[in-house]
Amino acid sequence: MFGMRGKKTNGNGRNSQENQPIIDLRGVSKHYQTSAGDFTALDGIDLTVEHGEFVAVIGKSGCGKSTLLNMITGIDHPSDGEVYVNDTAVHELNEGEIAKWRGTNIGIVFQFFQLLPTLTVIENVMLPMDFCKVIPAREREQRAMELLELVGIEEEAYKLPTALSGGQQQRVAIARSLANDPPLIVTDEPTGNLDSRTAERIFTLFKKLVAEGKTIIMVTHDNDLSDRVDRAVILADGQVIDYGYDRREREEAADYSELVATPA
């Protein structure tokens, strides 16, 4: 059984006891040994993300953004600290447990799509279902087609990925990330290689998924996109320097002011 979380007081100015966050990082550090000496990619990160939030992670290259996502997804383990995702102690899982857990709890959308070139589009979307086996075999193709319809690319279902444009492949990758209906979607520069029109379409799809109850954490260099999410968490030198709460609270206060100022 996967390790479960313990109670925690607020680690970054938010009380997480009443409603447990979907992501909860406690003092997470990651150190690497290189030929040039020791390198600290993350340095004592405390971070929570609530269910249903759309959070951007921004910062300069080398600040630790991708390493942070690797901690959340279990692709890598912290040198120190604890990682809880969807009530599971990810830092305590072994490789076999992580693979099974990740398949049902997290959908990952990579910058370069990572579609298998020898499988058709629909087979790529079905692959996580075949691995985790939480969807009955007889229902997998239909579900994959429904997901492709959701991202507007069902007409390409039986083509190979190489026959699709970059934007189309990214939409396939998003459909694949939803295969087992995970509560959390993690994306690393999902619009970085797309033209502005396609990037906007992808972002609109993410907003729709959040509105339907998904949680999304997105690494991005696009300041325009980071201004349109619920929170923008800023990293620098492996540390969080801004949790994004101040801006959100200002916006909520502004909305409230407009509301109370409106005549009944």
Buried (B, 14 or more C-beta within 10 A) or exposed (E): EBBEBEEBEEBBEEEBEEEBBBBBBBBBBBBEEEEEEEEBBBBBBBBBBBBBBBBBBBBEEBBBBBBBBBBBBBBBBBEBBBBBBBBBBBBBBEEEBBEBBBBBBBBBBBBEBEBEEEBBBBBBBBBBBEBBEEBEEEEBBEBBBBBBEBBEBBEBBEBBBEEBEEBBBBBBBBBBBBBBEBBBBBBBBBBBBBEEEBBBBBBEBBBEBBEEEBBBBBBBBBEEBBEBBBBBBBBBBBBBEBBBEEBBEEEEEEEEEEEEEEEE
